Amino acid sequence: MAAFSNYLQNKLIDWLLRGQSYTPPTTVYVGLFTTDDNAANNSGVEVSGGSYARVSVSSALANWAGTQSTGSTSVSSGTSGTTSNNNVLTFPAPTAAWGSIQGIGIFDAATAGNLLFYAPLTTAKTVNNGDPAPTFPAAALALSIV
């Protein structure tokens, strides 16, 4: 299960309770880490080289499930506090070894930017040169606000 970064925690508290403006990103970018990340911004080691790029996902009902059920494209009305990807997320095919992927991060930019969520993978996955493009099947990437 993914958790908020310190950056996003601060932005949401300031927006919700302190009257500060916050404009959420219209697109988020899923990245892969070779070390576990934590709440500090960009403290994990992200994959680089070998055709690696973050995967962009538009912030839309069609792309992220409502809290009431996996795959839902309706406005959230459930009690789980959890969403997940509605579509397969596919990274570029590696042209060099990416190493052992330990976790994911969701950012507000294609490169650099602010870390929004982070999560360890349930099982690490080694990605080598020539492997098929890594993917997350629909509903495999769960984000929860609890």
Beta strands, then each sheet from edge to edge (+ up, - down):
strand 1: 3-4
strand 2: 27-33
strand 3: 55-58
strand 4: 82-84
strand 5: 89-90
strand 6: 99-107
strand 7: 115-127
strand 8: 135-136
strand 9: 142-144
sheet 1: 1+ 7- 6+ 2- 3+
sheet 2: 4+ 9-
sheet 3: 5+ 8-
end
